[in-house]
Amino acid sequence: MKNLFLFAALLATGLLFGQQKRDTVYIQTSALCQDCKGRIEHALNFLRGVKYAELNMETKVATCIFKPAKVSIEKLRMAIAAAGYDADAIKADPKAQEQLPKCCQPNGQ
């Protein structure tokens, strides 16, 4: 009985303190191909506070589930721009864009 009470207390504590609020944001990008998709997803998924990020190649929209207490929407957009791609109204970092393969550059096709 004592073990059952202890287990219930630990479970309740984990449920109360283990969950943090998560938000979802949709960011329009300038991705062109599957390589672009991989770079953008990598840039987002390795940010602290991001739980999940995926780019839809048909719409070129990145969906990102994140913890707003750990990372801001602005920082998510800046990570995409730092990878060399436009993110909503934020333009791609020109130096990062130059480092992309020619097929991934806006004027490279």
NUMAR-729989 format. One record per residue: residue number from 1; chain; x negated, y, z negated of N, C-alpha, C, O in turn. Coordinates in nm, 4 decimals. Layout:
REM NUMAR-729989
<seq=NUM	mol=A	n.px=X	n.py=Y	n.pz=Z	ca.px=X	ca.py=Y	ca.pz=Z	c.px=X	c.py=Y	c.pz=Z	o.px=X	o.py=Y	o.pz=Z>
...
END
This chain:
REM NUMAR-729989
<seq=1	mol=A	n.px=-0.0826	n.py=-0.1195	n.pz=0.0000	ca.px=0.0000	ca.py=0.0000	ca.pz=0.0000	c.px=-0.0868	c.py=0.1256	c.pz=0.0000	o.px=-0.0590	o.py=0.2234	o.pz=0.0694>
<seq=2	mol=A	n.px=-0.1931	n.py=0.1193	n.pz=-0.0805	ca.px=-0.2852	ca.py=0.2328	ca.pz=-0.0889	c.px=-0.3485	c.py=0.2611	c.pz=0.0478	o.px=-0.3636	o.py=0.3768	o.pz=0.0871>
<seq=3	mol=A	n.px=-0.3852	n.py=0.1545	n.pz=0.1194	ca.px=-0.4459	ca.py=0.1697	ca.pz=0.2520	c.px=-0.3464	c.py=0.2276	c.pz=0.3514	o.px=-0.3839	o.py=0.3073	o.pz=0.4373>
<seq=4	mol=A	n.px=-0.2209	n.py=0.1884	n.pz=0.3406	ca.px=-0.1182	ca.py=0.2409	ca.pz=0.4295	c.px=-0.0989	c.py=0.3905	c.pz=0.4075	o.px=-0.0860	o.py=0.4666	o.pz=0.5034>
<seq=5	mol=A	n.px=-0.0969	n.py=0.4323	n.pz=0.2820	ca.px=-0.0839	ca.py=0.5752	ca.pz=0.2499	c.px=-0.2043	c.py=0.6535	c.pz=0.3032	o.px=-0.1880	o.py=0.7611	o.pz=0.3606>
<seq=6	mol=A	n.px=-0.3231	n.py=0.6004	n.pz=0.2844	ca.px=-0.4459	ca.py=0.6656	ca.pz=0.3326	c.px=-0.4438	c.py=0.6766	c.pz=0.4851	o.px=-0.4790	o.py=0.7808	o.pz=0.5404>
<seq=7	mol=A	n.px=-0.4029	n.py=0.5701	n.pz=0.5525	ca.px=-0.3935	ca.py=0.5714	ca.pz=0.6984	c.px=-0.2935	c.py=0.6766	c.pz=0.7455	o.px=-0.3216	o.py=0.7509	o.pz=0.8395>
<seq=8	mol=A	n.px=-0.1779	n.py=0.6836	n.pz=0.6815	ca.px=-0.0756	ca.py=0.7817	ca.pz=0.7182	c.px=-0.1261	c.py=0.9240	c.pz=0.6970	o.px=-0.0996	o.py=1.0117	o.pz=0.7792>
<seq=9	mol=A	n.px=-0.1979	n.py=0.9477	n.pz=0.5888	ca.px=-0.2523	ca.py=1.0809	ca.pz=0.5608	c.px=-0.3567	c.py=1.1198	c.pz=0.6651	o.px=-0.3575	o.py=1.2336	o.pz=0.7119>
<seq=10	mol=A	n.px=-0.4439	n.py=1.0275	n.pz=0.7017	ca.px=-0.5451	ca.py=1.0554	ca.pz=0.8036	c.px=-0.4813	c.py=1.0798	c.pz=0.9391	o.px=-0.5243	o.py=1.1685	o.pz=1.0128>
<seq=11	mol=A	n.px=-0.3804	n.py=1.0030	n.pz=0.9724	ca.px=-0.3111	ca.py=1.0204	ca.pz=1.0988	c.px=-0.2429	c.py=1.1566	c.pz=1.1055	o.px=-0.2514	o.py=1.2251	o.pz=1.2074>
<seq=12	mol=A	n.px=-0.1760	n.py=1.1961	n.pz=0.9991	ca.px=-0.1087	ca.py=1.3260	ca.pz=0.9948	c.px=-0.2090	c.py=1.4397	c.pz=1.0046	o.px=-0.1836	o.py=1.5380	o.pz=1.0743>
<seq=13	mol=A	n.px=-0.3212	n.py=1.4287	n.pz=0.9371	ca.px=-0.4252	ca.py=1.5317	ca.pz=0.9431	c.px=-0.4791	c.py=1.5436	c.pz=1.0851	o.px=-0.4979	o.py=1.6545	o.pz=1.1352>
<seq=14	mol=A	n.px=-0.5039	n.py=1.4310	n.pz=1.1499	ca.px=-0.5538	ca.py=1.4326	ca.pz=1.2870	c.px=-0.4545	c.py=1.4943	c.pz=1.3831	o.px=-0.4933	o.py=1.5662	o.pz=1.4752>
<seq=15	mol=A	n.px=-0.3283	n.py=1.4672	n.pz=1.3628	ca.px=-0.2261	ca.py=1.5240	ca.pz=1.4506	c.px=-0.2114	c.py=1.6735	c.pz=1.4303	o.px=-0.1898	o.py=1.7472	o.pz=1.5265>
<seq=16	mol=A	n.px=-0.2228	n.py=1.7191	n.pz=1.3072	ca.px=-0.2076	ca.py=1.8617	ca.pz=1.2787	c.px=-0.3272	c.py=1.9439	c.pz=1.3247	o.px=-0.3115	o.py=2.0521	o.pz=1.3814>
<seq=17	mol=A	n.px=-0.4460	n.py=1.8920	n.pz=1.3000	ca.px=-0.5657	ca.py=1.9708	ca.pz=1.3284	c.px=-0.6338	c.py=1.9329	c.pz=1.4588	o.px=-0.7194	o.py=2.0069	o.pz=1.5071>
<seq=18	mol=A	n.px=-0.5980	n.py=1.8203	n.pz=1.5162	ca.px=-0.6643	ca.py=1.7742	ca.pz=1.6378	c.px=-0.6097	c.py=1.8359	c.pz=1.7653	o.px=-0.6753	o.py=1.8301	o.pz=1.8693>
<seq=19	mol=A	n.px=-0.4928	n.py=1.8939	n.pz=1.7596	ca.px=-0.4341	ca.py=1.9492	ca.pz=1.8808	c.px=-0.4533	c.py=2.0994	c.pz=1.8853	o.px=-0.4284	o.py=2.1698	o.pz=1.7875>
<seq=20	mol=A	n.px=-0.4970	n.py=2.1462	n.pz=1.9978	ca.px=-0.5087	ca.py=2.2894	ca.pz=2.0210	c.px=-0.4215	c.py=2.3229	c.pz=2.1410	o.px=-0.3952	o.py=2.2382	o.pz=2.2263>
<seq=21	mol=A	n.px=-0.3782	n.py=2.4453	n.pz=2.1458	ca.px=-0.2940	ca.py=2.4891	ca.pz=2.2563	c.px=-0.3714	c.py=2.4815	c.pz=2.3876	o.px=-0.4882	o.py=2.5195	o.pz=2.3954>
<seq=22	mol=A	n.px=-0.3041	n.py=2.4320	n.pz=2.4889	ca.px=-0.3627	ca.py=2.4248	ca.pz=2.6225	c.px=-0.2758	c.py=2.5032	c.pz=2.7189	o.px=-0.1532	o.py=2.5034	o.pz=2.7077>
<seq=23	mol=A	n.px=-0.3395	n.py=2.5690	n.pz=2.8127	ca.px=-0.2698	ca.py=2.6434	ca.pz=2.9171	c.px=-0.3113	c.py=2.5877	c.pz=3.0524	o.px=-0.4116	o.py=2.5174	o.pz=3.0643>
<seq=24	mol=A	n.px=-0.2333	n.py=2.6199	n.pz=3.1528	ca.px=-0.2639	ca.py=2.5822	ca.pz=3.2900	c.px=-0.2695	c.py=2.7090	c.pz=3.3742	o.px=-0.1840	o.py=2.7967	o.pz=3.3617>
<seq=25	mol=A	n.px=-0.3695	n.py=2.7180	n.pz=3.4591	ca.px=-0.3817	ca.py=2.8312	ca.pz=3.5498	c.px=-0.4044	c.py=2.7774	c.pz=3.6910	o.px=-0.4654	o.py=2.6723	o.pz=3.7103>
<seq=26	mol=A	n.px=-0.3540	n.py=2.8515	n.pz=3.7878	ca.px=-0.3705	ca.py=2.8175	ca.pz=3.9296	c.px=-0.4500	c.py=2.9296	c.pz=3.9942	o.px=-0.4099	o.py=3.0459	o.pz=3.9889>
<seq=27	mol=A	n.px=-0.5640	n.py=2.8943	n.pz=4.0558	ca.px=-0.6541	ca.py=2.9939	ca.pz=4.1129	c.px=-0.6711	c.py=2.9671	c.pz=4.2620	o.px=-0.7118	o.py=2.8582	o.pz=4.3022>
<seq=28	mol=A	n.px=-0.6396	n.py=3.0670	n.pz=4.3430	ca.px=-0.6583	ca.py=3.0570	ca.pz=4.4887	c.px=-0.8065	c.py=3.0709	c.pz=4.5198	o.px=-0.8715	o.py=3.1641	o.pz=4.4725>
<seq=29	mol=A	n.px=-0.8603	n.py=2.9786	n.pz=4.5992	ca.px=-1.0030	ca.py=2.9794	ca.pz=4.6322	c.px=-1.0230	c.py=2.9942	c.pz=4.7826	o.px=-0.9274	o.py=2.9976	o.pz=4.8600>
<seq=30	mol=A	n.px=-1.1487	n.py=3.0027	n.pz=4.8211	ca.px=-1.1849	ca.py=3.0106	ca.pz=4.9629	c.px=-1.2525	c.py=2.8816	c.pz=5.0095	o.px=-1.3331	o.py=2.8843	o.pz=5.1026>
<seq=31	mol=A	n.px=-1.2209	n.py=2.7707	n.pz=4.9467	ca.px=-1.2807	ca.py=2.6411	ca.pz=4.9814	c.px=-1.2486	c.py=2.6036	c.pz=5.1260	o.px=-1.1426	o.py=2.6375	o.pz=5.1786>
<seq=32	mol=A	n.px=-1.3430	n.py=2.5328	n.pz=5.1893	ca.px=-1.3249	ca.py=2.4944	ca.pz=5.3294	c.px=-1.3255	c.py=2.3434	c.pz=5.3521	o.px=-1.2638	o.py=2.2954	o.pz=5.4472>
<seq=33	mol=A	n.px=-1.3944	n.py=2.2676	n.pz=5.2662	ca.px=-1.4087	ca.py=2.1248	ca.pz=5.2918	c.px=-1.4167	c.py=2.0454	c.pz=5.1614	o.px=-1.4060	o.py=2.1020	o.pz=5.0526>
<seq=34	mol=A	n.px=-1.4355	n.py=1.9148	n.pz=5.1734	ca.px=-1.4447	ca.py=1.8289	ca.pz=5.0554	c.px=-1.5682	c.py=1.8612	c.pz=4.9705	o.px=-1.5649	o.py=1.8469	o.pz=4.8483>
<seq=35	mol=A	n.px=-1.6770	n.py=1.9048	n.pz=5.0347	ca.px=-1.7953	ca.py=1.9444	ca.pz=4.9576	c.px=-1.7643	c.py=2.0668	c.pz=4.8717	o.px=-1.8081	o.py=2.0756	o.pz=4.7570>
<seq=36	mol=A	n.px=-1.6894	n.py=2.1602	n.pz=4.9273	ca.px=-1.6473	ca.py=2.2787	ca.pz=4.8514	c.px=-1.5636	c.py=2.2356	c.pz=4.7317	o.px=-1.5815	o.py=2.2856	o.pz=4.6207>
<seq=37	mol=A	n.px=-1.4725	n.py=2.1426	n.pz=4.7557	ca.px=-1.3864	ca.py=2.0899	ca.pz=4.6494	c.px=-1.4718	c.py=2.0362	c.pz=4.5349	o.px=-1.4465	o.py=2.0667	o.pz=4.4184>
<seq=38	mol=A	n.px=-1.5723	n.py=1.9566	n.pz=4.5683	ca.px=-1.6596	ca.py=1.8995	ca.pz=4.4660	c.px=-1.7349	c.py=2.0060	c.pz=4.3875	o.px=-1.7476	o.py=1.9960	o.pz=4.2655>
<seq=39	mol=A	n.px=-1.7846	n.py=2.1077	n.pz=4.4567	ca.px=-1.8590	ca.py=2.2141	ca.pz=4.3886	c.px=-1.7692	c.py=2.2934	c.pz=4.2935	o.px=-1.8088	o.py=2.3238	o.pz=4.1809>
<seq=40	mol=A	n.px=-1.6492	n.py=2.3265	n.pz=4.3388	ca.px=-1.5575	ca.py=2.4045	ca.pz=4.2557	c.px=-1.5116	c.py=2.3228	c.pz=4.1353	o.px=-1.5094	o.py=2.3736	o.pz=4.0232>
<seq=41	mol=A	n.px=-1.4750	n.py=2.1974	n.pz=4.1575	ca.px=-1.4323	ca.py=2.1130	ca.pz=4.0462	c.px=-1.5456	c.py=2.0939	c.pz=3.9460	o.px=-1.5221	o.py=2.0942	o.pz=3.8252>
<seq=42	mol=A	n.px=-1.6672	n.py=2.0776	n.pz=3.9948	ca.px=-1.7826	ca.py=2.0634	ca.pz=3.9062	c.px=-1.8025	c.py=2.1905	c.pz=3.8236	o.px=-1.8248	o.py=2.1836	o.pz=3.7028>
<seq=43	mol=A	n.px=-1.7943	n.py=2.3058	n.pz=3.8889	ca.px=-1.8128	ca.py=2.4333	ca.pz=3.8185	c.px=-1.7098	c.py=2.4507	c.pz=3.7077	o.px=-1.7424	o.py=2.5028	o.pz=3.6011>
<seq=44	mol=A	n.px=-1.5881	n.py=2.4086	n.pz=3.7307	ca.px=-1.4821	ca.py=2.4251	ca.pz=3.6306	c.px=-1.4864	c.py=2.3169	c.pz=3.5234	o.px=-1.4753	o.py=2.3472	o.pz=3.4047>
<seq=45	mol=A	n.px=-1.5020	n.py=2.1927	n.pz=3.5634	ca.px=-1.4936	ca.py=2.0823	ca.pz=3.4675	c.px=-1.6067	c.py=2.0808	c.pz=3.3653	o.px=-1.5939	o.py=2.0178	o.pz=3.2604>
<seq=46	mol=A	n.px=-1.7163	n.py=2.1487	n.pz=3.3942	ca.px=-1.8258	ca.py=2.1498	ca.pz=3.2990	c.px=-1.8279	c.py=2.2750	c.pz=3.2116	o.px=-1.9236	o.py=2.2969	o.pz=3.1374>
<seq=47	mol=A	n.px=-1.7236	n.py=2.3570	n.pz=3.2199	ca.px=-1.7120	ca.py=2.4712	ca.pz=3.1295	c.px=-1.6546	c.py=2.4238	c.pz=2.9964	o.px=-1.5648	o.py=2.3397	o.pz=2.9927>
<seq=48	mol=A	n.px=-1.7065	n.py=2.4776	n.pz=2.8895	ca.px=-1.6542	ca.py=2.4444	ca.pz=2.7564	c.px=-1.5101	c.py=2.4943	c.pz=2.7463	o.px=-1.4821	o.py=2.6103	o.pz=2.7762>
<seq=49	mol=A	n.px=-1.4209	n.py=2.4083	n.pz=2.7050	ca.px=-1.2810	ca.py=2.4441	ca.pz=2.6897	c.px=-1.1927	c.py=2.3977	c.pz=2.8037	o.px=-1.0702	o.py=2.4033	o.pz=2.7932>
<seq=50	mol=A	n.px=-1.2530	n.py=2.3518	n.pz=2.9131	ca.px=-1.1744	ca.py=2.3014	ca.pz=3.0262	c.px=-1.1491	c.py=2.1529	c.pz=3.0038	o.px=-1.2418	o.py=2.0753	o.pz=2.9808>
<seq=51	mol=A	n.px=-1.0227	n.py=2.1152	n.pz=3.0109	ca.px=-0.9852	ca.py=1.9751	ca.pz=2.9933	c.px=-0.9724	c.py=1.9031	c.pz=3.1264	o.px=-0.9984	o.py=1.7831	o.pz=3.1350>
<seq=52	mol=A	n.px=-0.9327	n.py=1.9752	n.pz=3.2300	ca.px=-0.9105	ca.py=1.9128	ca.pz=3.3600	c.px=-0.9062	c.py=2.0209	c.pz=3.4668	o.px=-0.8440	o.py=2.1255	o.pz=3.4479>
<seq=53	mol=A	n.px=-0.9720	n.py=1.9957	n.pz=3.5783	ca.px=-0.9653	ca.py=2.0879	ca.pz=3.6913	c.px=-0.9671	c.py=2.0074	c.pz=3.8201	o.px=-1.0437	o.py=1.9120	o.pz=3.8342>
<seq=54	mol=A	n.px=-0.8825	n.py=2.0467	n.pz=3.9132	ca.px=-0.8767	ca.py=1.9799	ca.pz=4.0426	c.px=-0.8378	c.py=2.0818	c.pz=4.1492	o.px=-0.7566	o.py=2.1711	o.pz=4.1249>
<seq=55	mol=A	n.px=-0.8967	n.py=2.0673	n.pz=4.2672	ca.px=-0.8679	ca.py=2.1560	ca.pz=4.3789	c.px=-0.7842	c.py=2.0824	c.pz=4.4824	o.px=-0.8205	o.py=1.9734	o.pz=4.5265>
<seq=56	mol=A	n.px=-0.6726	n.py=2.1422	n.pz=4.5207	ca.px=-0.5880	ca.py=2.0895	ca.pz=4.6271	c.px=-0.6395	c.py=2.1486	c.pz=4.7586	o.px=-0.6350	o.py=2.2701	o.pz=4.7777>
<seq=57	mol=A	n.px=-0.6878	n.py=2.0638	n.pz=4.8485	ca.px=-0.7477	ca.py=2.1133	ca.pz=4.9726	c.px=-0.6446	c.py=2.1663	c.pz=5.0715	o.px=-0.6786	o.py=2.2489	o.pz=5.1562>
<seq=58	mol=A	n.px=-0.5206	n.py=2.1216	n.pz=5.0634	ca.px=-0.4185	ca.py=2.1744	ca.pz=5.1533	c.px=-0.3875	c.py=2.3203	c.pz=5.1219	o.px=-0.3741	o.py=2.4024	o.pz=5.2126>
<seq=59	mol=A	n.px=-0.3763	n.py=2.3521	n.pz=4.9938	ca.px=-0.3410	ca.py=2.4884	ca.pz=4.9531	c.px=-0.4620	c.py=2.5714	c.pz=4.9133	o.px=-0.4535	o.py=2.6938	o.pz=4.9035>
<seq=60	mol=A	n.px=-0.5762	n.py=2.5040	n.pz=4.8902	ca.px=-0.6990	ca.py=2.5676	ca.pz=4.8419	c.px=-0.6794	c.py=2.6303	c.pz=4.7032	o.px=-0.7449	o.py=2.7287	o.pz=4.6687>
<seq=61	mol=A	n.px=-0.5891	n.py=2.5727	n.pz=4.6251	ca.px=-0.5594	ca.py=2.6217	ca.pz=4.4902	c.px=-0.6188	c.py=2.5250	c.pz=4.3882	o.px=-0.5946	o.py=2.4044	o.pz=4.3934>
<seq=62	mol=A	n.px=-0.6961	n.py=2.5797	n.pz=4.2962	ca.px=-0.7525	ca.py=2.5016	ca.pz=4.1863	c.px=-0.6551	c.py=2.5062	c.pz=4.0689	o.px=-0.6109	o.py=2.6133	o.pz=4.0274>
<seq=63	mol=A	n.px=-0.6230	n.py=2.3895	n.pz=4.0167	ca.px=-0.5406	ca.py=2.3781	ca.pz=3.8966	c.px=-0.6340	c.py=2.3473	c.pz=3.7818	o.px=-0.7142	o.py=2.2542	o.pz=3.7897>
<seq=64	mol=A	n.px=-0.6244	n.py=2.4241	n.pz=3.6762	ca.px=-0.7149	ca.py=2.4081	ca.pz=3.5635	c.px=-0.6356	c.py=2.4071	c.pz=3.4332	o.px=-0.5613	o.py=2.5008	o.pz=3.4043>
<seq=65	mol=A	n.px=-0.6519	n.py=2.3010	n.pz=3.3552	ca.px=-0.5932	ca.py=2.2917	ca.pz=3.2219	c.px=-0.7062	c.py=2.3203	c.pz=3.1241	o.px=-0.8107	o.py=2.2555	o.pz=3.1271>
<seq=66	mol=A	n.px=-0.6837	n.py=2.4177	n.pz=3.0379	ca.px=-0.7917	ca.py=2.4648	ca.pz=2.9514	c.px=-0.7386	c.py=2.5095	c.pz=2.8158	o.px=-0.6183	o.py=2.5278	o.pz=2.7972>
<seq=67	mol=A	n.px=-0.8311	n.py=2.5266	n.pz=2.7216	ca.px=-0.7987	ca.py=2.5777	ca.pz=2.5883	c.px=-0.8318	c.py=2.7264	c.pz=2.5854	o.px=-0.9491	o.py=2.7633	o.pz=2.5899>
<seq=68	mol=A	n.px=-0.7301	n.py=2.8127	n.pz=2.5780	ca.px=-0.7559	ca.py=2.9568	ca.pz=2.5814	c.px=-0.8378	c.py=3.0077	c.pz=2.4627	o.px=-0.8938	o.py=3.1171	o.pz=2.4694>
<seq=69	mol=A	n.px=-0.8455	n.py=2.9317	n.pz=2.3564	ca.px=-0.9283	ca.py=2.9715	ca.pz=2.2425	c.px=-1.0771	c.py=2.9543	c.pz=2.2738	o.px=-1.1621	o.py=3.0126	o.pz=2.2065>
<seq=70	mol=A	n.px=-1.1082	n.py=2.8745	n.pz=2.3757	ca.px=-1.2487	ca.py=2.8465	ca.pz=2.4080	c.px=-1.2962	c.py=2.9099	c.pz=2.5380	o.px=-1.4150	o.py=2.9386	o.pz=2.5522>
<seq=71	mol=A	n.px=-1.2052	n.py=2.9323	n.pz=2.6339	ca.px=-1.2447	ca.py=2.9887	ca.pz=2.7629	c.px=-1.1295	c.py=3.0730	c.pz=2.8185	o.px=-1.0125	o.py=3.0379	o.pz=2.8033>
<seq=72	mol=A	n.px=-1.1642	n.py=3.1833	n.pz=2.8822	ca.px=-1.0624	ca.py=3.2737	ca.pz=2.9373	c.px=-1.0394	c.py=3.2446	c.pz=3.0854	o.px=-1.1226	o.py=3.1826	o.pz=3.1518>
<seq=73	mol=A	n.px=-0.9263	n.py=3.2900	n.pz=3.1352	ca.px=-0.8967	ca.py=3.2764	ca.pz=3.2775	c.px=-1.0016	c.py=3.3515	c.pz=3.3596	o.px=-1.0432	o.py=3.3054	o.pz=3.4658>
<seq=74	mol=A	n.px=-1.0431	n.py=3.4658	n.pz=3.3097	ca.px=-1.1458	ca.py=3.5443	ca.pz=3.3795	c.px=-1.2757	c.py=3.4648	c.pz=3.3925	o.px=-1.3412	o.py=3.4697	o.pz=3.4966>
<seq=75	mol=A	n.px=-1.3127	n.py=3.3921	n.pz=3.2880	ca.px=-1.4351	ca.py=3.3125	ca.pz=3.2920	c.px=-1.4208	c.py=3.1967	c.pz=3.3920	o.px=-1.5178	o.py=3.1588	o.pz=3.4576>
<seq=76	mol=A	n.px=-1.3013	n.py=3.1419	n.pz=3.4031	ca.px=-1.2773	ca.py=3.0364	ca.pz=3.5020	c.px=-1.2963	c.py=3.0916	c.pz=3.6429	o.px=-1.3613	o.py=3.0294	o.pz=3.7270>
<seq=77	mol=A	n.px=-1.2392	n.py=3.2082	n.pz=3.6674	ca.px=-1.2550	ca.py=3.2713	ca.pz=3.7995	c.px=-1.4025	c.py=3.3043	c.pz=3.8263	o.px=-1.4513	o.py=3.2847	o.pz=3.9376>
<seq=78	mol=A	n.px=-1.4714	n.py=3.3532	n.pz=3.7266	ca.px=-1.6128	ca.py=3.3888	ca.pz=3.7431	c.px=-1.6986	c.py=3.2646	c.pz=3.7720	o.px=-1.7971	o.py=3.2733	o.pz=3.8452>
<seq=79	mol=A	n.px=-1.6619	n.py=3.1508	n.pz=3.7154	ca.px=-1.7368	ca.py=3.0270	ca.pz=3.7419	c.px=-1.7220	c.py=2.9861	c.pz=3.8889	o.px=-1.8176	o.py=2.9401	o.pz=3.9513>
<seq=80	mol=A	n.px=-1.6021	n.py=3.0034	n.pz=3.9426	ca.px=-1.5805	ca.py=2.9720	ca.pz=4.0846	c.px=-1.6588	c.py=3.0698	c.pz=4.1719	o.px=-1.7218	o.py=3.0292	o.pz=4.2696>
<seq=81	mol=A	n.px=-1.6551	n.py=3.1983	n.pz=4.1371	ca.px=-1.7293	ca.py=3.2997	ca.pz=4.2131	c.px=-1.8794	c.py=3.2740	c.pz=4.2053	o.px=-1.9506	o.py=3.2927	o.pz=4.3040>
<seq=82	mol=A	n.px=-1.9281	n.py=3.2314	n.pz=4.0891	ca.px=-2.0710	ca.py=3.2020	ca.pz=4.0732	c.px=-2.1133	c.py=3.0811	c.pz=4.1552	o.px=-2.2309	o.py=3.0666	o.pz=4.1887>
<seq=83	mol=A	n.px=-2.0176	n.py=2.9940	n.pz=4.1878	ca.px=-2.0467	ca.py=2.8777	ca.pz=4.2720	c.px=-2.0474	c.py=2.9145	c.pz=4.4206	o.px=-2.0865	o.py=2.8332	o.pz=4.5043>
<seq=84	mol=A	n.px=-2.0042	n.py=3.0372	n.pz=4.4537	ca.px=-2.0094	ca.py=3.0834	ca.pz=4.5921	c.px=-1.8754	c.py=3.0941	c.pz=4.6616	o.px=-1.8704	o.py=3.1047	o.pz=4.7841>
<seq=85	mol=A	n.px=-1.7664	n.py=3.0916	n.pz=4.5859	ca.px=-1.6324	ca.py=3.0939	ca.pz=4.6448	c.px=-1.5490	c.py=3.2059	c.pz=4.5853	o.px=-1.5670	o.py=3.2438	o.pz=4.4695>
<seq=86	mol=A	n.px=-1.4567	n.py=3.2590	n.pz=4.6662	ca.px=-1.3614	ca.py=3.3575	ca.pz=4.6159	c.px=-1.2676	c.py=3.2887	c.pz=4.5173	o.px=-1.2348	o.py=3.1711	o.pz=4.5330>
<seq=87	mol=A	n.px=-1.2250	n.py=3.3630	n.pz=4.4158	ca.px=-1.1323	ca.py=3.3114	ca.pz=4.3151	c.px=-1.0293	c.py=3.4201	c.pz=4.2880	o.px=-1.0567	o.py=3.5158	o.pz=4.2155>
<seq=88	mol=A	n.px=-0.9113	n.py=3.4054	n.pz=4.3462	ca.px=-0.8073	ca.py=3.5082	ca.pz=4.3416	c.px=-0.8670	c.py=3.6376	c.pz=4.3959	o.px=-0.9148	o.py=3.6390	o.pz=4.5093>
<seq=89	mol=A	n.px=-0.8659	n.py=3.7453	n.pz=4.3195	ca.px=-0.9163	ca.py=3.8745	ca.pz=4.3681	c.px=-1.0672	c.py=3.8896	c.pz=4.3496	o.px=-1.1258	o.py=3.9864	o.pz=4.3980>
<seq=90	mol=A	n.px=-1.1299	n.py=3.7961	n.pz=4.2811	ca.px=-1.2748	ca.py=3.8046	ca.pz=4.2569	c.px=-1.3487	c.py=3.7452	c.pz=4.3771	o.px=-1.3254	o.py=3.6303	o.pz=4.4147>
<seq=91	mol=A	n.px=-1.4360	n.py=3.8229	n.pz=4.4354	ca.px=-1.5132	ca.py=3.7791	ca.pz=4.5517	c.px=-1.6288	c.py=3.6889	c.pz=4.5088	o.px=-1.6803	o.py=3.7002	o.pz=4.3976>
<seq=92	mol=A	n.px=-1.6675	n.py=3.6012	n.pz=4.5973	ca.px=-1.7787	ca.py=3.5103	ca.pz=4.5726	c.px=-1.9083	c.py=3.5869	c.pz=4.5519	o.px=-1.9291	o.py=3.6930	o.pz=4.6108>
<seq=93	mol=A	n.px=-1.9944	n.py=3.5325	n.pz=4.4682	ca.px=-2.1279	ca.py=3.5883	ca.pz=4.4489	c.px=-2.2030	c.py=3.5731	c.pz=4.5816	o.px=-2.2199	o.py=3.4610	o.pz=4.6296>
<seq=94	mol=A	n.px=-2.2485	n.py=3.6842	n.pz=4.6419	ca.px=-2.3131	ca.py=3.6764	ca.pz=4.7743	c.px=-2.4367	c.py=3.5864	c.pz=4.7769	o.px=-2.4590	o.py=3.5159	o.pz=4.8753>
<seq=95	mol=A	n.px=-2.5166	n.py=3.5878	n.pz=4.6713	ca.px=-2.6373	ca.py=3.5043	ca.pz=4.6687	c.px=-2.6009	c.py=3.3563	c.pz=4.6606	o.px=-2.6635	o.py=3.2723	o.pz=4.7253>
<seq=96	mol=A	n.px=-2.4996	n.py=3.3255	n.pz=4.5809	ca.px=-2.4552	ca.py=3.1861	ca.pz=4.5707	c.px=-2.3938	c.py=3.1406	c.pz=4.7027	o.px=-2.4119	o.py=3.0261	o.pz=4.7441>
<seq=97	mol=A	n.px=-2.3220	n.py=3.2301	n.pz=4.7676	ca.px=-2.2585	ca.py=3.1970	ca.pz=4.8955	c.px=-2.3641	c.py=3.1680	c.pz=5.0025	o.px=-2.3453	o.py=3.0793	o.pz=5.0858>
<seq=98	mol=A	n.px=-2.4737	n.py=3.2417	n.pz=5.0004	ca.px=-2.5828	ca.py=3.2194	ca.pz=5.0965	c.px=-2.6478	c.py=3.0825	c.pz=5.0766	o.px=-2.7002	o.py=3.0244	o.pz=5.1716>
<seq=99	mol=A	n.px=-2.6446	n.py=3.0311	n.pz=4.9543	ca.px=-2.7067	ca.py=2.9024	ca.pz=4.9221	c.px=-2.6200	c.py=2.7834	c.pz=4.9638	o.px=-2.6675	o.py=2.6699	o.pz=4.9674>
<seq=100	mol=A	n.px=-2.4932	n.py=2.8095	n.pz=4.9952	ca.px=-2.4042	ca.py=2.7015	ca.pz=5.0382	c.px=-2.4459	c.py=2.6516	c.pz=5.1757	o.px=-2.5060	o.py=2.7269	o.pz=5.2524>
<seq=101	mol=A	n.px=-2.4158	n.py=2.5273	n.pz=5.2084	ca.px=-2.4402	ca.py=2.4793	ca.pz=5.3447	c.px=-2.3641	c.py=2.5677	c.pz=5.4449	o.px=-2.2603	o.py=2.6246	o.pz=5.4112>
<seq=102	mol=A	n.px=-2.4150	n.py=2.5785	n.pz=5.5651	ca.px=-2.3545	ca.py=2.6661	ca.pz=5.6672	c.px=-2.2061	c.py=2.6353	c.pz=5.6884	o.px=-2.1261	o.py=2.7266	o.pz=5.7086>
<seq=103	mol=A	n.px=-2.1698	n.py=2.5080	n.pz=5.6839	ca.px=-2.0284	ca.py=2.4729	ca.pz=5.7078	c.px=-1.9372	c.py=2.5197	c.pz=5.5952	o.px=-1.8157	o.py=2.5271	o.pz=5.6131>
<seq=104	mol=A	n.px=-1.9939	n.py=2.5511	n.pz=5.4802	ca.px=-1.9139	ca.py=2.5962	ca.pz=5.3660	c.px=-1.9109	c.py=2.7488	c.pz=5.3528	o.px=-1.8424	o.py=2.8024	o.pz=5.2656>
<seq=105	mol=A	n.px=-1.9835	n.py=2.8170	n.pz=5.4374	ca.px=-1.9827	ca.py=2.9623	ca.pz=5.4352	c.px=-1.8690	c.py=3.0126	c.pz=5.5235	o.px=-1.8428	o.py=2.9539	o.pz=5.6284>
<seq=106	mol=A	n.px=-1.8009	n.py=3.1197	n.pz=5.4836	ca.px=-1.6854	ca.py=3.1672	ca.pz=5.5597	c.px=-1.7137	c.py=3.1921	c.pz=5.7073	o.px=-1.6276	o.py=3.1654	o.pz=5.7912>
<seq=107	mol=A	n.px=-1.8321	n.py=3.2424	n.pz=5.7410	ca.px=-1.8650	ca.py=3.2719	ca.pz=5.8808	c.px=-1.9522	c.py=3.1629	c.pz=5.9425	o.px=-2.0036	o.py=3.1797	o.pz=6.0531>
<seq=108	mol=A	n.px=-1.9690	n.py=3.0518	n.pz=5.8717	ca.px=-2.0599	ca.py=2.9477	ca.pz=5.9175	c.px=-1.9991	c.py=2.8466	c.pz=6.0125	o.px=-2.0708	o.py=2.7633	o.pz=6.0679>
<seq=109	mol=A	n.px=-1.8690	n.py=2.8522	n.pz=6.0323	ca.px=-1.8066	ca.py=2.7500	ca.pz=6.1183	c.px=-1.8081	c.py=2.7884	c.pz=6.2634	o.px=-1.7595	o.py=2.7130	o.pz=6.3477>
END
